[in-house]
Amino acid sequence: MQYNRQAMNITSFPAGAHLAAQLKGPLAHAYLISGDSAENRGGLAMLMARSLVCVASGGRPCDACVACEKAQRESHPDIIIVAPIDGKREIPVAAVRDVVANAPTLPNEAEHKVYLINPAEAMNPSAQNAILKVLEEPPSFVTFLLLAENPLALLPTVRSRCVTLSLTPTGEVNAPHAPSSEVEELVTAFLAAFDMGGLELLQFCVGLEKAVKEDRTILVSFVETGYVRLVERLAHASNDRRRQMEAVSLFDSLKGDLKFNVSAGHISGKMLATL
């Protein structure tokens, strides 16, 4: 499988500083790369993979070390590409089970081992379910890169375990718009209530409709920002991961609901029923 091998540095992307910071750590265990062309999705994925296996002491990828050269030739043993074979359209369940079985094995040469699954939507529901466990609790040295033209073809449980990087038609990485201070305060209040649970969470959900003041922009920004914060927490959570995943899945579904003309009452009601 050939990708664009033009030398790129991760800081060449408008959101490159954000990506570079994540690649220096702490890393998310899985990224979902979506949008734009297959070539650009593959280019960003290989850029990230090269950064993770590069052995340079300075900026990564250096595109000069042995590891980078192997990665550019697609022969690095710690970059494992999982894709349909023999002209078939699906990634078979057996291939995914091999990934799950081999993920705990230490990298051969690099500090990280990277699994690049392309296209991720070629995994049928059985294959996607097979990979859930390792996406939820991967070894510390493993990073998953899932490439998808249509991320909605993936199960919500798969999407909720990944940090999403969405490419624009120009190859830029979409970074979330900075939320207003009002939305930040609302999300902070939600996270605090979520952590406490019980009456505090009930009071937040009941008061949500009043808090957004019938302003749909605030409501949409609250759900989108809340989803991002929950995914960030899930990526680094050491306990209570199941409850965290349920919250991520909920906010993922709320984003879909907001594509229709639903009210704050619908959002708060669904939060109450689920959380």
Salt bridges, closest charged atoms under 4 A:
ASP63 OD1 - ARG50 NH2 2.72
GLU74 OE2 - ARG5 NH2 3.76
GLU109 OE2 - LYS70 NZ 2.98
GLU109 OE1 - HIS76 NE2 3.97
GLU136 OE1 - ARG161 NH2 3.68
GLU137 OE1 - LYS133 NZ 3.57
GLU182 OE2 - LYS213 NZ 3.48
GLU184 OE2 - ARG229 NH2 2.66
ASP195 OD1 - ARG233 NH2 2.47
ASP252 OD2 - ARG159 NH2 2.75
ASP257 OD2 - HIS266 NE2 3.21
ASP257 OD2 - LYS270 NZ 2.82
